[in-house]
């Protein structure tokens, strides 16, 4: 069992890469056991995900378990001392359900839609 938590994110997404680049920089600075993989440069078969699945939300592989969405963010934040208080807050019953609802119903679909439009635009200009 690996002690390293792996984070799968969409490096082509400006929102995703801005946030994850910050976490990766923080992680390197504090030598945290976190690895960050861009889904566009990763062997997604190792994650047992399709490209479309991987682009829809954040995924974390932690303690032999694949987790996505707000639970994945909570795992990630708990591993970074600066973000632990945020993880505790978002992890409170009620707050967690609201955060999950907002992420699943609004944020993830919105960011995924932007991803699809960027891909369509890139194909159009090839």
C-alpha positions, 0 to 999 in steps of 0.5 A: 500500500502506497502512502502517496496520495495521487490527484488526477486533474485536467491540466487543460482546464484553466480553473483546474490547473490554477487550483491544482498548480497551487496545491502542487507548489504547496505540496512540493514546498512542504514535501508532502506525500502528494502526486499530481497527474494531468489526465492529458498526460496520464495512463488513465487505464491505471486509474480505471477511468475513461478520458471523459470520466476523468474530465468530469471531476477531481479524482484522488487515489488514497489508501487503495481507494479511488475517490471523486468530488468533494470527498476527494477534495477533503482527502487532499485538503486534510493532507495539507496543513494550511487547508486542514481547517477548511477540510474540517469545516467542509466536512461538517454534516450539512456543510458537506452535503451542501458542498457536494450538491453545489459541486455535483450540480453546478461547479463540476458540470459547468467546468466540464462544459467549458472543457467540452467547448475548448475541445470542440473549438480546438478540433474546429481549428485543426 
